């Protein structure tokens, strides 16, 4: 009779605004946070409260670390290092420097420990809903071991490359996020000056982005190089460019009429052909 394989023990360190909801979805068996109040809900659900990161390291086979920055990641690892066991996978969910993750992997290797950088996207709403996207950088073997635990609190777990690749993917994704916030501010200024309800504008944007996919809907190709006319996506992107140029021209006319400055949009408009992969000579 075959011996039943033991279920790996999952540990979680850092139970703040993001980590707390993530760990609450399970299957964390041992948890730690500097705030005892943050640990209490997990203990009520059956997890063991650790006295520190070292106790988590001594007990867990897969460990998630959700702290704020590079310095905190280094401090948690230093506290764990004496207790880490060979074969452990340590997952760092903080958005840190890729070089920090790579250096951490080098420090962990002599201990027989694998590091994956696994930043998340989806904000606190995704953490509470268990629908976060996770970008994992690490070996194939390490990725295979973290997929199961991560699935409890995420809606998408992607292996994007070696250690450091997860953070690089997150930084690229966040360019769209935060530049989008600035673009949203310009859109609101124009709408406000035109007498449009900003709350209703927000509802329209969220609905239509939910249908179309928003800016991410054009991230379909494997390269940013200009397309050839026979590319299957060429006609769709050409159509998007034609509509975009027409609509932006109308928006600029409205902005001029209302005296609203749109510096980001005016900077972006000439970049639209290249953004859609349309060769300069076809734009």
C-alpha contacts under 8 A as a table, 3 or more apart, distances in Angstrom:
res1	aa1	res2	aa2	distance
8	X	60	X	7.42
8	X	61	X	5.64
8	X	62	X	7.07
9	X	28	X	7.49
9	X	29	X	6.36
9	X	59	X	7.15
9	X	60	X	4.76
9	X	61	X	5.19
9	X	62	X	6.45
10	X	27	X	6.52
10	X	28	X	4.86
10	X	29	X	5.65
10	X	30	X	6.87
10	X	60	X	5.39
10	X	61	X	6.12
10	X	62	X	4.96
10	X	63	X	5.80
10	X	64	X	7.81
10	X	149	X	7.11
11	X	28	X	5.23
11	X	29	X	5.92
11	X	30	X	4.86
11	X	31	X	5.61
11	X	56	X	5.95
11	X	57	X	7.79
11	X	59	X	7.79
11	X	60	X	5.32
11	X	61	X	7.58
11	X	62	X	6.23
11	X	63	X	4.56
11	X	64	X	6.24
12	X	15	X	7.70
12	X	19	X	7.98
12	X	23	X	6.66
12	X	28	X	6.19
12	X	30	X	6.55
12	X	31	X	4.75
12	X	32	X	6.47
12	X	56	X	7.53
12	X	63	X	5.61
12	X	64	X	4.77
12	X	65	X	6.04
12	X	66	X	7.81
13	X	19	X	7.85
13	X	31	X	5.76
13	X	32	X	4.85
13	X	33	X	5.97
13	X	53	X	6.76
13	X	56	X	7.72
13	X	63	X	7.47
13	X	64	X	6.17
13	X	65	X	4.83
13	X	66	X	6.26
13	X	67	X	7.72
14	X	19	X	5.66
14	X	20	X	7.29
14	X	32	X	6.36
14	X	33	X	5.00
14	X	34	X	7.70
14	X	65	X	6.01
14	X	66	X	4.87
14	X	67	X	5.41
15	X	18	X	6.96
15	X	19	X	4.23
15	X	20	X	3.90
15	X	21	X	7.63
15	X	23	X	7.32
15	X	32	X	7.25
15	X	33	X	5.66
15	X	38	X	5.93
15	X	39	X	7.03
15	X	66	X	7.16
16	X	19	X	5.10
16	X	20	X	5.17
16	X	33	X	7.93
16	X	38	X	6.96
16	X	66	X	7.93
16	X	67	X	7.88
17	X	20	X	6.01
17	X	21	X	7.11
17	X	124	X	6.76
18	X	21	X	5.88
18	X	22	X	6.32
18	X	66	X	7.52
18	X	123	X	7.62
18	X	124	X	5.69
18	X	127	X	5.89
18	X	128	X	8.00
19	X	22	X	5.04
19	X	23	X	6.00
19	X	66	X	5.56
19	X	67	X	7.94
19	X	127	X	7.75
20	X	23	X	5.36
20	X	24	X	6.10
20	X	38	X	6.95
21	X	24	X	4.95
21	X	25	X	6.70
21	X	127	X	5.49
21	X	128	X	5.10
21	X	130	X	7.97
22	X	25	X	5.69
22	X	26	X	7.47
22	X	127	X	5.33
22	X	128	X	6.85
22	X	130	X	6.81
22	X	153	X	5.37
23	X	26	X	5.37
23	X	27	X	7.19
23	X	28	X	5.97
23	X	42	X	7.51
23	X	153	X	7.48
24	X	27	X	7.95
24	X	28	X	7.75
24	X	41	X	7.74
24	X	42	X	6.11
24	X	45	X	7.95
25	X	130	X	6.85
25	X	152	X	5.83
25	X	153	X	5.56
26	X	29	X	7.89
26	X	149	X	7.66
26	X	152	X	5.97
26	X	153	X	7.31
27	X	149	X	6.40
27	X	152	X	6.88
28	X	31	X	6.81
28	X	47	X	6.50
29	X	46	X	7.34
29	X	47	X	4.60
29	X	48	X	6.04
30	X	47	X	5.30
30	X	48	X	4.54
30	X	49	X	5.92
30	X	50	X	6.35
30	X	56	X	6.22
30	X	59	X	7.66
30	X	60	X	7.40
31	X	39	X	7.00
31	X	42	X	7.64
31	X	47	X	6.76
31	X	48	X	6.27
31	X	49	X	5.33
31	X	50	X	5.76
31	X	56	X	6.69
32	X	39	X	6.56
32	X	49	X	6.06
32	X	50	X	5.28
32	X	51	X	6.98
32	X	52	X	6.10
32	X	53	X	6.53
32	X	56	X	7.27
33	X	36	X	6.62
33	X	38	X	6.58
33	X	39	X	6.36
33	X	52	X	7.67
35	X	38	X	5.42
35	X	39	X	7.00
36	X	39	X	5.24
36	X	40	X	6.58
37	X	40	X	5.39
37	X	41	X	7.87
38	X	41	X	6.83
38	X	42	X	7.95
39	X	42	X	5.54
39	X	43	X	6.34
39	X	49	X	6.61
40	X	43	X	5.10
40	X	44	X	6.17
41	X	44	X	5.06
41	X	45	X	6.52
42	X	45	X	5.08
42	X	46	X	6.55
42	X	47	X	5.51
42	X	48	X	7.89
43	X	46	X	5.05
43	X	47	X	4.58
43	X	48	X	5.81
43	X	49	X	6.36
44	X	47	X	7.24
50	X	53	X	7.27
50	X	55	X	5.67
50	X	56	X	6.15
51	X	54	X	7.98
51	X	55	X	6.34
52	X	55	X	5.61
52	X	56	X	6.91
53	X	56	X	5.16
53	X	57	X	6.22
53	X	76	X	6.47
53	X	79	X	6.01
53	X	80	X	5.40
54	X	57	X	4.93
54	X	58	X	6.16
54	X	79	X	5.78
54	X	80	X	4.33
54	X	81	X	7.39
54	X	82	X	7.30
54	X	83	X	5.51
54	X	84	X	7.52
55	X	58	X	5.10
55	X	59	X	6.37
55	X	80	X	7.84
55	X	83	X	7.34
56	X	59	X	5.32
56	X	60	X	5.83
56	X	63	X	7.68
56	X	80	X	7.79
57	X	60	X	5.63
57	X	61	X	7.89
57	X	63	X	7.38
57	X	80	X	5.63
57	X	81	X	7.79
57	X	83	X	5.54
57	X	84	X	4.92
57	X	85	X	7.28
58	X	83	X	5.04
58	X	84	X	5.76
58	X	85	X	6.69
60	X	63	X	6.28
60	X	88	X	7.39
61	X	87	X	7.16
61	X	88	X	4.74
61	X	89	X	6.41
62	X	88	X	5.77
62	X	89	X	4.84
62	X	90	X	6.01
62	X	91	X	7.49
62	X	145	X	7.72
62	X	146	X	7.00
63	X	88	X	7.69
63	X	89	X	6.36
63	X	90	X	4.94
63	X	91	X	5.92
64	X	90	X	6.28
64	X	91	X	4.78
64	X	92	X	6.09
64	X	93	X	7.02
65	X	73	X	7.64
65	X	90	X	7.56
65	X	91	X	6.07
65	X	92	X	4.95
65	X	93	X	5.96
65	X	94	X	7.42
66	X	92	X	6.44
66	X	93	X	5.12
66	X	94	X	5.50
67	X	72	X	6.28
67	X	73	X	6.54
67	X	93	X	7.54
67	X	94	X	5.76
68	X	72	X	6.39
68	X	73	X	7.67
68	X	94	X	5.95
68	X	95	X	7.67
69	X	72	X	5.44
69	X	73	X	6.28
69	X	94	X	6.30
69	X	95	X	6.83
69	X	96	X	5.77
70	X	73	X	5.10
70	X	74	X	6.20
70	X	94	X	7.97
70	X	96	X	5.38
70	X	97	X	7.03
70	X	100	X	6.73
71	X	74	X	5.15
71	X	75	X	6.19
72	X	75	X	4.96
72	X	76	X	6.12
73	X	76	X	5.22
73	X	77	X	6.20
73	X	92	X	7.63
73	X	94	X	7.81
74	X	77	X	5.17
74	X	78	X	6.12
74	X	104	X	7.82
75	X	78	X	5.12
75	X	79	X	6.29
76	X	79	X	5.14
76	X	80	X	6.18
77	X	80	X	4.96
77	X	81	X	5.77
78	X	81	X	5.32
78	X	82	X	7.85
79	X	82	X	7.21
80	X	83	X	5.60
80	X	84	X	6.02
81	X	84	X	5.29
81	X	108	X	7.91
84	X	88	X	7.01
84	X	111	X	7.31
84	X	113	X	7.41
85	X	88	X	5.89
85	X	111	X	7.16
85	X	112	X	7.21
85	X	113	X	7.07
86	X	111	X	5.94
86	X	112	X	4.21
86	X	113	X	5.41
87	X	112	X	5.77
87	X	113	X	5.48
87	X	114	X	7.21
88	X	112	X	7.39
88	X	113	X	5.04
88	X	114	X	6.42
89	X	113	X	5.88
89	X	114	X	4.81
89	X	115	X	5.78
89	X	116	X	7.30
89	X	142	X	6.49
89	X	145	X	7.73
89	X	146	X	7.75
90	X	113	X	7.17
90	X	114	X	6.17
90	X	115	X	4.78
90	X	116	X	6.27
91	X	115	X	5.85
91	X	116	X	4.83
91	X	117	X	5.76
91	X	118	X	6.18
92	X	101	X	7.93
92	X	115	X	7.56
92	X	116	X	6.37
92	X	117	X	4.90
92	X	118	X	5.63
92	X	119	X	7.02
93	X	117	X	6.28
93	X	118	X	4.75
93	X	119	X	4.21
93	X	120	X	6.46
94	X	118	X	7.64
94	X	119	X	5.68
95	X	119	X	5.76
95	X	167	X	6.23
95	X	170	X	7.53
96	X	100	X	6.78
96	X	101	X	7.42
96	X	167	X	6.92
97	X	100	X	5.19
97	X	101	X	6.81
97	X	167	X	7.21
98	X	101	X	5.24
98	X	102	X	6.31
98	X	163	X	7.95
98	X	164	X	4.57
98	X	165	X	7.35
98	X	167	X	5.82
98	X	168	X	6.58
99	X	102	X	4.97
99	X	103	X	6.00
99	X	164	X	6.89
100	X	103	X	5.12
100	X	104	X	6.06
101	X	104	X	5.02
101	X	105	X	6.25
101	X	115	X	7.75
101	X	116	X	7.79
101	X	117	X	6.32
101	X	163	X	6.69
101	X	164	X	5.77
102	X	105	X	5.13
102	X	106	X	6.44
102	X	163	X	5.93
102	X	164	X	5.90
103	X	106	X	5.07
103	X	107	X	6.30
104	X	107	X	5.05
104	X	108	X	6.11
104	X	115	X	7.17
105	X	108	X	5.05
105	X	109	X	6.07
105	X	114	X	6.54
105	X	115	X	5.13
105	X	116	X	7.77
105	X	163	X	7.44
106	X	109	X	5.30
106	X	110	X	7.65
107	X	110	X	6.70
107	X	111	X	7.83
108	X	111	X	5.36
108	X	112	X	6.70
108	X	113	X	5.18
108	X	114	X	6.49
108	X	115	X	7.04
109	X	112	X	5.19
109	X	113	X	5.46
109	X	114	X	6.41
110	X	113	X	7.42
114	X	142	X	6.74
115	X	138	X	6.78
115	X	142	X	7.80
115	X	163	X	7.29
116	X	136	X	6.46
116	X	137	X	5.38
116	X	138	X	4.73
116	X	139	X	7.75
116	X	142	X	7.14
116	X	143	X	7.65
116	X	163	X	5.82
116	X	164	X	7.98
117	X	135	X	7.81
117	X	136	X	5.74
117	X	137	X	5.12
117	X	138	X	6.87
117	X	163	X	6.08
117	X	164	X	6.18
117	X	165	X	7.58
117	X	166	X	5.61
117	X	167	X	6.58
118	X	134	X	5.99
118	X	135	X	5.24
118	X	136	X	4.37
118	X	137	X	6.34
118	X	166	X	5.62
118	X	167	X	7.16
119	X	134	X	5.96
119	X	135	X	5.77
119	X	136	X	7.14
119	X	166	X	6.28
119	X	167	X	6.13
119	X	170	X	6.60
120	X	132	X	6.26
120	X	133	X	5.51
120	X	134	X	4.56
120	X	135	X	6.38
120	X	170	X	7.48
121	X	126	X	7.75
121	X	132	X	5.75
121	X	133	X	5.13
121	X	134	X	6.56
121	X	170	X	7.50
122	X	125	X	6.62
122	X	126	X	4.75
122	X	127	X	7.16
122	X	131	X	7.38
122	X	132	X	5.06
122	X	133	X	6.39
123	X	126	X	5.49
123	X	127	X	6.52
123	X	132	X	7.59
124	X	127	X	4.83
124	X	128	X	6.07
125	X	128	X	5.25
125	X	129	X	6.02
126	X	129	X	4.95
126	X	130	X	5.63
126	X	131	X	4.74
126	X	132	X	4.70
126	X	154	X	7.63
127	X	130	X	5.19
127	X	131	X	6.52
127	X	132	X	5.92
127	X	153	X	6.77
127	X	154	X	7.60
128	X	131	X	7.90
129	X	132	X	7.89
129	X	153	X	7.67
130	X	152	X	6.89
130	X	153	X	4.00
130	X	154	X	4.89
130	X	155	X	6.69
131	X	153	X	6.25
131	X	154	X	4.25
131	X	155	X	4.12
131	X	156	X	7.25
132	X	153	X	6.75
132	X	154	X	4.29
132	X	155	X	5.48
132	X	156	X	6.64
133	X	154	X	5.93
133	X	155	X	5.97
133	X	156	X	4.68
133	X	157	X	6.01
133	X	158	X	7.85
134	X	150	X	8.00
134	X	154	X	7.04
134	X	156	X	6.14
134	X	157	X	4.77
134	X	158	X	6.16
135	X	157	X	6.41
135	X	158	X	5.28
135	X	159	X	6.22
135	X	160	X	6.26
135	X	165	X	7.99
135	X	166	X	4.72
135	X	167	X	7.46
135	X	169	X	6.89
135	X	170	X	7.06
136	X	143	X	7.12
136	X	157	X	7.32
136	X	158	X	5.98
136	X	159	X	4.77
136	X	160	X	5.79
136	X	161	X	7.20
136	X	163	X	7.94
136	X	165	X	7.17
136	X	166	X	4.73
137	X	143	X	7.94
137	X	159	X	6.23
137	X	160	X	5.81
137	X	161	X	5.01
137	X	162	X	4.69
137	X	163	X	4.30
137	X	164	X	5.62
137	X	165	X	4.79
137	X	166	X	4.46
137	X	167	X	7.60
138	X	142	X	6.34
138	X	143	X	6.42
138	X	159	X	7.69
138	X	161	X	6.28
138	X	162	X	4.28
138	X	163	X	4.29
138	X	164	X	7.61
138	X	165	X	7.81
139	X	142	X	5.23
139	X	143	X	6.16
139	X	161	X	7.71
139	X	162	X	5.95
139	X	163	X	7.38
140	X	143	X	5.13
140	X	144	X	6.21
141	X	144	X	5.20
141	X	145	X	6.58
142	X	145	X	5.19
142	X	146	X	6.47
143	X	146	X	5.30
143	X	147	X	6.12
143	X	159	X	6.78
144	X	147	X	5.59
144	X	148	X	7.81
145	X	148	X	6.75
145	X	149	X	8.00
146	X	149	X	5.58
146	X	150	X	6.03
147	X	150	X	5.26
147	X	151	X	6.01
147	X	157	X	6.77
148	X	151	X	5.25
148	X	152	X	7.20
149	X	152	X	5.80
149	X	153	X	7.96
150	X	153	X	5.84
150	X	154	X	6.15
150	X	157	X	7.24
151	X	154	X	5.13
151	X	155	X	6.85
151	X	156	X	7.58
151	X	157	X	7.09
154	X	157	X	6.94
159	X	166	X	7.86
160	X	165	X	6.06
160	X	166	X	6.15
160	X	169	X	7.55
161	X	164	X	7.84
161	X	165	X	5.22
161	X	166	X	7.13
162	X	165	X	5.65
162	X	166	X	7.98
163	X	166	X	7.09
164	X	167	X	5.60
164	X	168	X	6.39
165	X	168	X	4.98
165	X	169	X	6.08
166	X	169	X	5.20
166	X	170	X	6.25
167	X	170	X	4.89
167	X	171	X	6.14
168	X	171	X	5.20
168	X	172	X	6.33
169	X	172	X	5.18
169	X	173	X	6.14
170	X	173	X	4.99
170	X	174	X	6.05
171	X	174	X	5.03
171	X	175	X	6.46
172	X	175	X	5.40
172	X	176	X	7.28
173	X	176	X	5.63
173	X	177	X	6.66
174	X	177	X	4.63
174	X	178	X	6.05
175	X	178	X	5.60
175	X	179	X	5.83
175	X	180	X	7.99
176	X	179	X	5.43
176	X	180	X	5.67
176	X	215	X	7.86
177	X	180	X	5.15
177	X	181	X	6.47
178	X	181	X	4.93
178	X	182	X	6.62
179	X	182	X	5.17
179	X	183	X	6.30
180	X	183	X	4.91
180	X	184	X	5.99
181	X	184	X	4.95
181	X	185	X	6.38
182	X	185	X	5.09
182	X	186	X	6.62
182	X	264	X	7.74
183	X	186	X	5.15
183	X	187	X	6.27
183	X	264	X	6.70
183	X	265	X	7.09
184	X	187	X	5.00
184	X	188	X	6.12
185	X	188	X	5.08
185	X	189	X	6.26
186	X	189	X	5.11
186	X	190	X	6.33
186	X	262	X	6.07
186	X	264	X	7.66
186	X	265	X	7.76
187	X	190	X	5.26
187	X	191	X	6.15
188	X	191	X	5.00
188	X	192	X	5.84
188	X	198	X	6.39
188	X	201	X	7.94
189	X	192	X	5.13
189	X	193	X	6.12
189	X	260	X	7.15
190	X	193	X	5.24
190	X	194	X	6.25
190	X	255	X	6.46
190	X	258	X	7.98
190	X	260	X	6.27
191	X	194	X	5.01
191	X	195	X	6.29
191	X	196	X	5.07
191	X	197	X	7.38
191	X	198	X	6.92
191	X	201	X	7.82
192	X	195	X	5.11
192	X	196	X	5.46
192	X	197	X	6.86
192	X	198	X	6.65
193	X	196	X	7.56
193	X	258	X	6.55
193	X	260	X	7.45
194	X	258	X	7.27
196	X	200	X	7.78
196	X	201	X	7.29
197	X	200	X	5.28
197	X	201	X	6.21
198	X	201	X	4.84
198	X	202	X	6.11
199	X	202	X	5.05
199	X	203	X	6.38
200	X	203	X	5.03
200	X	204	X	6.24
201	X	204	X	5.08
201	X	205	X	6.18
202	X	205	X	5.13
202	X	206	X	6.11
203	X	206	X	5.29
203	X	207	X	6.07
204	X	207	X	5.22
204	X	208	X	6.06
205	X	208	X	5.28
205	X	209	X	5.89
206	X	209	X	5.24
206	X	210	X	6.01
207	X	210	X	5.09
207	X	211	X	6.46
208	X	211	X	5.04
208	X	212	X	6.05
208	X	213	X	7.93
208	X	214	X	7.57
209	X	212	X	5.08
209	X	213	X	5.00
209	X	214	X	4.34
210	X	213	X	5.53
210	X	214	X	7.11
211	X	214	X	7.99
212	X	217	X	6.71
213	X	216	X	5.90
213	X	217	X	4.94
214	X	217	X	5.68
215	X	218	X	6.21
215	X	219	X	7.78
216	X	219	X	5.38
217	X	220	X	7.07
218	X	276	X	7.21
221	X	224	X	7.31
224	X	275	X	7.86
224	X	277	X	6.55
225	X	277	X	6.48
226	X	274	X	7.05
226	X	277	X	4.53
226	X	278	X	5.62
226	X	279	X	5.05
227	X	231	X	6.22
227	X	234	X	6.58
227	X	277	X	5.44
227	X	278	X	6.01
227	X	279	X	6.53
228	X	231	X	5.44
228	X	234	X	7.26
228	X	279	X	7.91
229	X	234	X	5.89
229	X	235	X	7.87
230	X	234	X	6.89
231	X	234	X	5.21
232	X	235	X	7.26
233	X	236	X	5.43
233	X	237	X	6.16
234	X	237	X	5.26
234	X	238	X	5.93
234	X	277	X	7.95
234	X	278	X	7.48
235	X	238	X	4.98
235	X	239	X	6.05
236	X	239	X	5.11
236	X	240	X	6.22
237	X	240	X	4.90
237	X	241	X	6.13
237	X	276	X	5.81
237	X	277	X	7.38
237	X	278	X	7.31
238	X	241	X	5.06
238	X	242	X	6.26
238	X	276	X	7.76
238	X	278	X	6.79
239	X	242	X	5.15
239	X	243	X	6.26
240	X	243	X	5.22
240	X	244	X	5.94
241	X	244	X	4.95
241	X	245	X	6.03
241	X	272	X	6.96
241	X	273	X	6.38
241	X	276	X	7.14
242	X	245	X	5.36
242	X	246	X	6.26
243	X	246	X	5.18
243	X	247	X	6.04
244	X	247	X	5.17
244	X	248	X	5.90
245	X	248	X	5.22
245	X	249	X	6.08
245	X	269	X	7.44
246	X	249	X	5.26
246	X	250	X	6.46
247	X	250	X	5.11
247	X	251	X	6.18
248	X	251	X	4.84
248	X	252	X	6.08
248	X	269	X	7.39
249	X	252	X	5.14
249	X	253	X	6.29
250	X	253	X	5.06
250	X	254	X	6.31
251	X	254	X	5.07
251	X	255	X	6.09
252	X	255	X	4.93
252	X	256	X	6.08
252	X	262	X	7.90
253	X	256	X	5.18
253	X	257	X	6.19
254	X	257	X	5.00
254	X	258	X	6.20
255	X	258	X	5.15
255	X	259	X	5.73
255	X	260	X	4.80
255	X	261	X	6.76
255	X	262	X	7.41
256	X	259	X	5.04
256	X	260	X	6.36
256	X	261	X	7.86
257	X	260	X	7.95
262	X	265	X	5.46
262	X	266	X	6.09
263	X	266	X	5.17
263	X	267	X	6.13
264	X	267	X	5.10
264	X	268	X	6.10
265	X	268	X	4.98
265	X	269	X	6.01
266	X	269	X	5.38
266	X	270	X	7.57
267	X	270	X	6.67
267	X	271	X	7.47
268	X	271	X	5.21
268	X	272	X	6.47
269	X	272	X	5.41
270	X	273	X	7.11
271	X	274	X	5.67
271	X	275	X	6.16
272	X	275	X	4.90
272	X	276	X	6.26
273	X	276	X	5.30
273	X	277	X	6.29
273	X	278	X	5.08
273	X	279	X	7.17
273	X	280	X	7.16
273	X	283	X	6.02
274	X	277	X	4.92
274	X	278	X	5.59
274	X	279	X	6.74
274	X	280	X	7.21
275	X	278	X	7.64
278	X	282	X	6.46
278	X	283	X	6.31
279	X	282	X	5.36
279	X	283	X	6.40
280	X	283	X	5.23
